[in-house]
Amino acid sequence: MKSVRWLSLVSLLSCAFAQQAPWGRADIPISAHDRVYAANQTSNTVSVIDPSTNQLLGVIRLGDPVPGALSPLYKGQLLVHGLGYSPDGKTLAVVSIASNSVALIDTATNRLKKVIYVGRAPHEAFFTPDGRELWVAVRGEDYISVIDPVQMKEIRRVTLANGPGMTMFGADGKYAFVCSSFTPELAVIDVASHAIVKRVPQATPFCPNIAVSPENDEVWITLKDSGKVQVYDAKPPFQEKALLDTGPITNHVNFVNNRNGKFAYVTIGGLGEVKVFRRGSTPQLVATIPVGELPHGIWPSGDGSRVYVALENDVRAAVIDTIRNRVIADVPIGQTTQALVYVPNAVRNGPGTENLVPLGDAGNTARLRLEAGGKVFPNARASVAVNSLGLVDLVQIAAEDLAPKSQYQVYLADSDHAPFGRLESLAVLKTNPDGAGIVQAIGPLKTLSGGAAGAAGPRPRRFLIVSEMKDSSQVVLRQAAAPITSTSMK
């Protein structure tokens, strides 16, 4: 009996600290010194949240929304997407895909320190645990750009297979793990020498996100094209430990330790859920948490008591209580949000609201849904966000339960039911091997939500339908009768 009690005590002590990944340090209680940052791809801004009150403080504007951002003289950032931060919490790194850049921001003042330009289509960036280097995955090419954050310039490149998607480091700083978005390969790199020590197979090619456990024992990667998560040993020989079926549009992963045990939280975009797995030799699904439309970035608080989730098609962040595994708050953030990070002690003194601006038009979004349009795919569905860009709008459709590796035509239609009337081609939706896909289009699309009016009065309402590529009469998705919500959060 004593041995059982002793084992129980050891188990409890092993989870006594949240050890926020990837740093592996002791708990930092939530306070007004902390910040949550969310990268808003449509508006080219970064939302700034005070987690002590779950209030949006404002946004850091790094560029203009489309179409202004498409000018040949445009010098701002475009497609703000990835986030990383320094171990001391004083510097935020913001990756913009289309402007090939990494912006370094002072977290205390929200001031832009410098923009560093790298190769084509960078995706994510993160600092080494000692803070001396910032590694940027240049996904449109075949290397990691290593930046000196003091000199604020590139100092070397680490050549890899085509399409490195993201780098994350073990808490001890010995190894870097780089997953790929185009090549089914996970690279393990010795940080000190910048040499590749191992190439490990990925189950499928498209990995957008990677996390290393705070205990430095596991590497988890998400496979967005197949709806899976792959788990590896973080120590040599870096062998696979598990391959989990998680769901369509599996996005990001992160970790929480608390009195209930050690867990991995995974955002499943196509299902509007966060799935919680108990970590161990065989990971076990222990909770499924509905959060909203198209969950994407995810990060725990410094004490592991909360998890923040960016909802890409829902213009808000969901806040999860990790003991009860339920949503306890929603915070407005912006349009088409991608990465999200929680930075403890980002603001040591003062209010930390300098250089922030209001959300503005980036808070104006209509949310719609598409439902099955026929009997071929009876479970097909899609979430839709119509994001205001001023005079024009960006519509994003995230669909699931269609045929794998297929193409479908998206139309504007006069009606939401057969015979649908005049059809106007809008975009082509391409699905992954798991039958899910995301597509965007830009135009004067406010009529989708039924709220548009011009100088001559209300415009005729239009509707979204999705059909087989070669036969517009074979409708697979059609717009549901009424919008979910129309949100304005200025």
C-alpha positions as CSV (number, residue, x, y, z in Angstrom):
1,M,0.0,0.0,0.0
2,K,2.9,2.4,0.8
3,S,4.4,1.8,-2.6
4,V,1.1,2.6,-4.3
5,R,0.8,5.8,-2.3
6,W,4.4,6.7,-3.2
7,L,3.7,6.2,-6.9
8,S,0.6,8.3,-6.7
9,L,2.6,11.1,-5.0
10,V,5.3,10.9,-7.6
11,S,2.7,11.1,-10.4
12,L,1.1,14.1,-8.7
13,L,4.5,15.9,-8.3
14,S,5.4,15.2,-11.9
15,C,2.4,17.3,-12.9
16,A,2.8,20.0,-10.2
17,F,4.0,22.5,-12.8
18,A,2.4,23.4,-16.1
19,Q,5.8,23.9,-17.7
20,Q,4.5,25.9,-20.6
21,A,5.8,24.5,-23.8
22,P,8.3,24.9,-25.2
23,W,10.3,26.4,-22.3
24,G,9.7,23.7,-19.6
25,R,9.8,26.2,-16.7
26,A,7.6,26.4,-13.6
27,D,4.2,28.0,-13.5
28,I,3.7,31.7,-14.1
29,P,0.2,32.6,-12.8
30,I,-2.1,34.6,-15.2
31,S,-1.8,38.3,-14.7
32,A,-2.2,41.7,-16.4
33,H,1.5,41.5,-17.4
34,D,0.7,38.6,-19.8
35,R,-0.4,39.0,-23.4
36,V,-2.1,36.8,-25.9
37,Y,-1.3,37.6,-29.6
38,A,-3.2,36.5,-32.6
39,A,-2.1,36.9,-36.3
40,N,-4.8,38.2,-38.5
41,Q,-4.1,37.3,-42.1
42,T,-6.9,39.2,-43.8
43,S,-6.4,42.6,-42.1
44,N,-2.6,42.2,-41.7
45,T,-2.7,43.0,-38.0
46,V,-1.8,41.3,-34.7
47,S,-4.5,41.3,-32.0
48,V,-3.4,42.0,-28.4
49,I,-5.4,40.5,-25.5
50,D,-5.1,40.9,-21.8
51,P,-5.8,37.4,-20.5
52,S,-6.4,38.6,-16.9
53,T,-9.6,40.2,-18.1
54,N,-10.0,38.4,-21.5
55,Q,-10.3,41.8,-23.2
56,L,-9.1,42.9,-26.6
57,L,-6.8,45.8,-26.0
58,G,-6.4,46.7,-29.7
59,V,-4.4,45.6,-32.7
60,I,-0.9,46.2,-34.0
61,R,-1.2,47.3,-37.6
62,L,1.5,45.9,-39.8
63,G,-0.1,46.6,-43.2
64,D,-3.3,47.4,-45.0
65,P,-6.1,45.0,-46.0
66,V,-6.7,43.9,-49.6
67,P,-7.1,45.5,-52.1
68,G,-4.9,48.4,-50.9
69,A,-2.2,45.9,-50.0
70,L,-1.9,44.9,-53.7
71,S,-0.6,48.2,-54.9
72,P,2.8,48.1,-56.7
73,L,4.0,50.8,-54.3
74,Y,2.8,49.0,-51.2
75,K,5.5,48.7,-48.5
76,G,3.5,47.1,-45.6
77,Q,3.3,43.5,-44.6
78,L,1.0,41.1,-46.4
79,L,-0.7,37.8,-45.1
80,V,0.3,38.2,-41.5
81,H,0.4,34.6,-40.4
82,G,3.0,33.1,-38.0
83,L,4.0,34.0,-34.5
84,G,6.9,33.2,-32.1
85,Y,8.4,34.9,-29.1
86,S,11.7,35.2,-27.2
87,P,12.3,33.3,-23.9
88,D,12.2,36.6,-21.9
89,G,8.9,37.5,-23.5
90,K,10.2,40.9,-24.7
91,T,10.2,40.3,-28.4
92,L,7.4,39.0,-30.6
93,A,8.3,37.6,-34.1
94,V,5.5,38.0,-36.7
95,V,5.8,36.2,-40.0
96,S,4.1,37.5,-43.1
97,I,3.9,35.0,-45.9
98,A,3.3,37.2,-49.0
99,S,5.8,39.9,-48.1
100,N,8.5,37.3,-47.2
101,S,9.2,39.0,-43.9
102,V,9.6,38.6,-40.1
103,A,8.7,41.7,-38.1
104,L,10.2,42.0,-34.6
105,I,8.0,43.8,-32.1
106,D,8.7,45.1,-28.6
107,T,6.0,43.5,-26.5
108,A,6.2,46.3,-23.8
109,T,5.4,49.1,-26.2
110,N,3.9,47.2,-29.3
111,R,6.5,49.1,-31.3
112,L,7.9,47.6,-34.5
113,K,11.7,47.3,-34.0
114,K,12.6,46.0,-37.5
115,V,11.3,44.1,-40.5
116,I,13.7,41.4,-41.7
117,Y,13.2,40.0,-45.2
118,V,13.9,36.4,-45.9
119,G,13.1,33.9,-48.8
120,R,9.8,33.1,-50.5
121,A,6.7,32.4,-48.4
122,P,8.1,32.0,-44.8
123,H,5.6,30.3,-42.5
124,E,6.5,30.2,-38.8
125,A,9.4,31.3,-36.7
126,F,10.7,30.5,-33.2
127,F,13.5,31.4,-30.9
128,T,16.1,29.0,-29.5
129,P,15.7,28.4,-25.8
130,D,18.8,30.6,-25.0
131,G,17.3,33.4,-27.1
132,R,20.4,33.8,-29.3
133,E,18.8,32.8,-32.6
134,L,15.5,33.0,-34.3
135,W,14.8,30.2,-36.8
136,V,12.4,31.0,-39.7
137,A,11.0,28.2,-41.8
138,V,11.0,29.4,-45.4
139,R,8.3,27.2,-46.7
140,G,8.4,28.4,-50.3
141,E,12.0,27.3,-50.6
142,D,14.2,24.6,-48.9
143,Y,15.9,26.2,-45.9
144,I,15.7,27.6,-42.4
145,S,16.7,31.2,-42.2
146,V,18.7,31.7,-38.9
147,I,18.4,35.3,-37.6
148,D,20.5,37.0,-35.0
149,P,17.8,38.9,-33.0
150,V,20.3,41.4,-31.6
151,Q,21.8,42.4,-35.0
152,M,18.4,41.7,-36.5
153,K,19.7,40.1,-39.7
154,E,20.1,36.7,-41.2
155,I,23.4,35.0,-40.3
156,R,23.1,31.6,-41.9
157,R,20.8,29.1,-43.6
158,V,20.2,25.5,-42.9
159,T,19.3,23.6,-46.1
160,L,16.5,21.0,-45.8
161,A,14.1,19.2,-48.0
162,N,11.6,21.3,-50.0
163,G,9.0,23.1,-48.0
164,P,10.0,23.3,-44.3
165,G,6.8,24.3,-42.4
166,M,7.8,25.0,-38.8
167,T,10.7,24.7,-36.3
168,M,10.3,23.9,-32.7
169,F,13.0,23.3,-30.1
170,G,13.3,20.9,-27.2
171,A,13.4,22.7,-23.8
172,D,17.1,21.8,-23.3
173,G,18.0,23.5,-26.6
174,K,19.9,20.5,-28.0
175,Y,17.7,19.6,-30.9
176,A,15.5,21.5,-33.3
177,F,12.6,19.6,-35.1
178,V,11.4,20.8,-38.5
179,C,8.4,19.4,-40.1
180,S,7.6,19.9,-43.8
181,S,4.6,21.1,-45.8
182,F,5.6,19.6,-49.1
183,T,7.9,16.7,-48.3
184,P,6.9,13.7,-46.0
185,E,9.9,14.2,-43.8
186,L,10.6,15.5,-40.3
187,A,14.2,16.8,-39.9
188,V,16.1,16.7,-36.5
189,I,18.9,19.3,-36.3
190,D,21.7,19.7,-33.8
191,V,21.2,23.3,-32.7
192,A,24.8,24.0,-31.8
193,S,26.3,22.8,-35.1
194,H,23.2,23.4,-37.3
195,A,23.7,19.9,-38.8
196,I,20.9,17.5,-39.6
197,V,21.3,14.4,-37.5
198,K,18.2,12.5,-38.6
199,R,15.5,12.5,-41.2
200,V,12.3,10.8,-40.0
201,P,9.3,9.9,-42.3
202,Q,6.1,11.9,-42.0
203,A,2.9,9.9,-42.6
204,T,1.8,12.5,-45.2
205,P,3.4,15.6,-46.8
206,F,1.5,18.5,-45.3
207,C,2.5,19.4,-41.8
208,P,1.7,23.0,-40.7
209,N,2.5,22.8,-37.0
210,I,4.8,21.1,-34.5
211,A,5.2,21.2,-30.7
212,V,7.7,19.6,-28.3
213,S,6.5,18.6,-24.9
214,P,7.8,20.6,-21.9
215,E,9.4,17.5,-20.5
216,N,11.4,17.2,-23.7
217,D,10.2,13.7,-24.3
218,E,7.7,13.9,-27.2
219,V,7.3,15.7,-30.6
220,W,3.8,16.1,-31.9
221,I,3.1,17.2,-35.5
222,T,-0.2,17.9,-37.2
223,L,-1.0,16.6,-40.7
224,K,-3.5,18.9,-42.2
225,D,-3.9,17.1,-45.5
226,S,-4.9,13.8,-43.9
227,G,-6.5,14.8,-40.6
228,K,-3.9,13.1,-38.4
229,V,-1.4,13.7,-35.7
230,Q,2.0,12.0,-35.6
231,V,3.9,11.5,-32.3
232,Y,7.7,10.9,-32.1
233,D,10.2,10.3,-29.3
234,A,12.1,13.5,-28.8
235,K,15.3,11.6,-28.0
236,P,17.4,9.4,-30.3
237,P,16.6,7.4,-32.3
238,F,13.5,9.7,-32.7
239,Q,11.2,6.8,-33.5
240,E,7.4,7.2,-34.1
241,K,5.3,6.5,-31.0
242,A,1.8,7.0,-32.4
243,L,-0.3,8.0,-35.4
244,L,-3.7,9.4,-34.5
245,D,-6.8,9.9,-36.6
246,T,-8.0,13.3,-35.4
247,G,-10.3,14.8,-38.1
248,P,-10.5,17.1,-41.2
249,I,-8.4,20.2,-41.2
250,T,-6.3,19.3,-38.2
251,N,-4.4,22.5,-37.5
252,H,-2.3,23.2,-34.4
253,V,-1.2,21.3,-31.3
254,N,0.1,22.3,-27.8
255,F,0.5,20.9,-24.3
256,V,-1.0,21.3,-20.8
257,N,0.1,19.7,-17.5
258,N,-2.2,20.0,-14.6
259,R,-3.5,18.0,-11.6
260,N,-5.4,15.8,-13.9
261,G,-2.3,14.7,-15.9
262,K,-0.4,15.5,-19.0
263,F,-2.3,16.4,-22.2
264,A,-2.1,17.5,-25.8
265,Y,-4.7,19.9,-27.2
266,V,-5.3,19.7,-31.0
267,T,-7.5,22.1,-33.1
268,I,-9.7,20.3,-35.6
269,G,-10.8,23.0,-38.0
270,G,-13.3,21.0,-40.0
271,L,-15.2,19.9,-36.9
272,G,-15.1,23.1,-35.0
273,E,-13.5,21.3,-32.0
274,V,-10.5,20.9,-29.8
275,K,-9.6,17.3,-29.1
276,V,-7.7,16.6,-25.8
277,F,-5.4,13.5,-25.6
278,R,-3.9,12.1,-22.5
279,R,-0.2,11.7,-23.2
280,G,1.5,8.4,-22.6
281,S,2.8,5.4,-24.4
282,T,-0.6,5.2,-26.2
283,P,-2.3,8.6,-26.3
284,Q,-5.9,8.4,-25.4
285,L,-8.7,10.8,-26.4
286,V,-10.3,12.1,-23.2
287,A,-12.3,15.2,-24.3
288,T,-13.8,16.8,-27.3
289,I,-14.6,20.5,-26.8
290,P,-16.8,22.4,-29.3
291,V,-15.2,25.9,-29.7
292,G,-16.6,27.5,-33.0
293,E,-15.8,27.7,-36.7
294,L,-12.4,26.6,-38.0
295,P,-10.2,26.6,-34.9
296,H,-6.6,27.2,-35.8
297,G,-3.8,28.5,-33.4
298,I,-3.7,27.3,-29.8
299,W,-1.5,28.1,-26.8
300,P,-1.7,27.5,-23.0
301,S,-1.3,30.1,-20.3
302,G,1.9,30.1,-18.3
303,D,0.3,28.1,-15.5
304,G,-1.6,25.7,-17.8
305,S,-5.0,26.7,-16.3
306,R,-6.3,28.1,-19.6
307,V,-5.9,27.3,-23.3
308,Y,-6.5,30.1,-25.9
309,V,-7.8,29.0,-29.4
310,A,-8.0,31.3,-32.5
311,L,-11.2,30.7,-34.5
312,E,-10.3,31.4,-38.1
313,N,-13.9,31.7,-39.4
314,D,-15.3,33.1,-36.2
315,V,-13.4,36.4,-35.6
316,R,-12.8,35.5,-31.9
317,A,-10.7,33.5,-29.6
318,A,-12.2,30.8,-27.3
319,V,-10.8,30.4,-23.8
320,I,-10.8,26.9,-22.4
321,D,-10.6,26.0,-18.7
322,T,-8.2,23.0,-18.8
323,I,-9.5,21.4,-15.6
324,R,-13.1,21.2,-16.7
325,N,-12.3,21.2,-20.5
326,R,-15.0,23.7,-21.4
327,V,-15.1,27.1,-23.0
328,I,-15.4,29.9,-20.4
329,A,-15.0,33.0,-22.5
330,D,-14.8,34.4,-26.0
331,V,-12.7,37.4,-27.0
332,P,-12.9,39.3,-30.3
333,I,-9.7,39.2,-32.3
334,G,-10.0,39.8,-36.0
335,Q,-10.5,38.2,-39.4
336,T,-9.0,34.9,-40.7
337,T,-6.7,34.5,-37.7
338,Q,-3.9,31.9,-38.0
339,A,-1.3,31.5,-35.3
340,L,-1.9,32.4,-31.6
341,V,0.7,32.6,-28.8
342,Y,0.4,33.3,-25.0
343,V,3.4,35.3,-23.7
344,P,3.8,35.5,-19.9
345,N,5.3,38.7,-18.5
346,A,5.2,40.4,-21.9
347,V,4.6,43.8,-20.2
348,R,6.6,44.3,-17.0
349,N,5.5,47.9,-16.4
350,G,2.7,50.2,-17.5
351,P,-0.5,49.4,-19.3
352,G,1.1,48.1,-22.4
353,T,-1.4,49.7,-24.8
354,E,0.9,52.0,-26.6
355,N,0.8,51.9,-30.5
356,L,-2.4,49.9,-30.5
357,V,-5.3,50.8,-32.7
358,P,-9.0,49.7,-32.7
359,L,-10.1,46.7,-34.5
360,G,-12.2,48.8,-37.0
361,D,-13.6,47.1,-40.1
362,A,-11.6,44.0,-39.3
363,G,-14.3,43.2,-36.8
364,N,-17.1,43.2,-39.4
365,T,-17.7,39.6,-40.5
366,A,-20.8,37.7,-41.5
367,R,-20.8,33.9,-40.7
368,L,-22.7,31.5,-42.9
369,R,-23.0,27.8,-43.3
370,L,-23.3,25.4,-46.2
371,E,-25.2,22.2,-46.0
372,A,-25.4,19.0,-48.1
373,G,-27.0,19.8,-51.5
374,G,-27.7,16.3,-52.6
375,K,-27.5,12.6,-51.7
376,V,-24.0,11.9,-52.9
377,F,-22.3,13.5,-49.9
378,P,-25.1,13.6,-47.2
379,N,-22.7,14.6,-44.4
380,A,-21.0,17.4,-46.4
381,R,-20.9,20.8,-44.7
382,A,-18.9,24.0,-44.7
383,S,-18.4,27.1,-42.6
384,V,-18.2,30.4,-44.3
385,A,-16.9,33.8,-43.2
386,V,-17.6,36.9,-45.2
387,N,-14.9,39.4,-44.0
388,S,-15.4,43.1,-44.7
389,L,-12.4,44.8,-46.4
390,G,-14.2,48.1,-46.8
391,L,-15.6,48.4,-50.4
392,V,-14.9,44.7,-51.0
393,D,-15.1,41.5,-49.0
394,L,-13.1,38.3,-48.6
395,V,-15.1,35.1,-48.3
396,Q,-13.5,32.0,-46.9
397,I,-15.1,28.6,-47.2
398,A,-13.9,25.6,-45.2
399,A,-15.6,22.4,-46.3
400,E,-15.5,18.7,-45.2
401,D,-16.9,15.3,-46.1
402,L,-16.5,15.7,-49.8
403,A,-14.5,13.3,-52.1
404,P,-10.8,13.2,-51.4
405,K,-8.3,14.9,-53.8
406,S,-11.1,16.4,-55.9
407,Q,-12.1,19.8,-57.3
408,Y,-15.4,21.5,-57.0
409,Q,-16.8,24.7,-58.5
410,V,-18.0,27.5,-56.2
411,Y,-20.8,29.7,-57.6
412,L,-22.9,32.7,-56.7
413,A,-26.5,31.8,-57.3
414,D,-29.8,33.6,-57.4
415,S,-31.4,31.1,-55.0
416,D,-30.5,28.8,-52.2
417,H,-32.5,25.9,-53.7
418,A,-33.0,24.2,-57.0
419,P,-33.0,25.3,-59.8
420,F,-30.7,28.0,-58.2
421,G,-31.1,30.5,-61.1
422,R,-28.2,32.3,-62.8
423,L,-24.8,31.0,-61.7
424,E,-21.6,33.2,-61.5
425,S,-18.3,31.3,-61.1
426,L,-16.5,32.4,-57.9
427,A,-13.7,30.0,-57.1
428,V,-12.4,26.4,-57.3
429,L,-12.4,24.3,-54.1
430,K,-9.7,21.6,-53.9
431,T,-9.9,18.9,-51.3
432,N,-7.2,17.1,-49.3
433,P,-6.8,13.3,-49.0
434,D,-9.3,13.5,-46.2
435,G,-12.0,15.2,-48.3
436,A,-11.7,18.6,-46.6
437,G,-10.6,21.9,-48.2
438,I,-10.4,25.7,-47.8
439,V,-10.9,28.3,-50.5
440,Q,-11.0,32.1,-50.6
441,A,-12.4,34.7,-53.0
442,I,-12.5,38.5,-53.0
443,G,-15.3,40.8,-54.3
444,P,-18.4,42.8,-53.4
445,L,-19.9,39.8,-51.5
446,K,-22.0,41.5,-48.8
447,T,-25.1,40.3,-50.5
448,L,-24.4,36.8,-49.2
449,S,-25.4,38.0,-45.8
450,G,-28.5,39.8,-47.0
451,G,-27.4,43.2,-45.6
452,A,-26.0,45.0,-48.6
453,A,-27.4,48.3,-49.9
454,G,-26.2,50.8,-52.5
455,A,-27.1,54.2,-53.7
456,A,-30.0,52.7,-55.6
457,G,-31.3,50.8,-52.6
458,P,-30.9,47.1,-51.6
459,R,-29.1,44.8,-54.0
460,P,-30.6,41.4,-54.9
461,R,-29.4,38.8,-52.4
462,R,-27.0,36.1,-53.8
463,F,-26.3,32.7,-52.4
464,L,-23.3,30.3,-52.4
465,I,-23.5,26.8,-53.9
466,V,-20.8,24.3,-54.6
467,S,-21.1,21.8,-57.5
468,E,-19.2,19.1,-59.2
469,M,-16.5,20.6,-61.4
470,K,-17.8,19.5,-64.7
471,D,-21.6,19.5,-64.0
472,S,-23.1,22.6,-62.3
473,S,-26.4,20.7,-61.9
474,Q,-24.8,18.3,-59.4
475,V,-24.8,20.5,-56.3
476,V,-22.9,19.1,-53.3
477,L,-23.2,22.1,-51.0
478,R,-25.8,24.9,-50.8
479,Q,-26.1,27.9,-48.5
480,A,-28.4,27.3,-45.5
481,A,-31.5,29.4,-45.3
482,A,-30.2,32.0,-42.8
483,P,-26.9,33.4,-41.7
484,I,-25.4,32.1,-38.4
485,T,-24.5,35.6,-37.2
486,S,-23.4,39.0,-38.5
487,T,-20.7,40.4,-36.2
488,S,-19.5,44.0,-35.8
489,M,-16.9,44.6,-33.1
490,K,-15.5,48.0,-33.6
